[in-house]
Amino acid sequence: MNKSFIATANAPAAIGTYSQAVKVGQTTYLSGQIPLLPETMVLVEGDIEAEVRQVFANLTAVCEAAGGSLSHIAKVNVFLTDLTHFPVVNRVMEELFEAPYPARAAIGVSELPKGARVEVDGIMVS
């Protein structure tokens, strides 16, 4: 299996034993992104919308480092500590993605790394 490991300074560095993404053939497996600012590795300040937008900015940077874009994402998994924030995710995704939208799962969780309220991972095909 021919795989390459994707890393970019334009997204937060991995905070554990994982790569930002791994590309196998045309498929890139994007690790979960939380709303960390890449420059400081601290959570973005603001409301849940600011967090969601930062998560997708981080995913965009990793997609670009892998030779693609958000439009190449086939599947996303959204993890929220409060599912009442899901309409915000929908609003932001409507701005960033074009129909037909990627497949998606939404999972309510009790806690995320560094106290984040949202995390998103995905699979990109380019």
Buried (B, 14 or more C-beta within 10 A) or exposed (E): EEEEEBEBEBBBEEEEEEBBBBBEEEBBBBBBBBBBBBEEEEBBEEEBBBBBBBBBBBBBBBBBBBBBEBEBBEBBBBBBBEEEBBEBBBEBBEEBBEEEEBEBEEEEEEEBEEEBBBBBBBBBEB
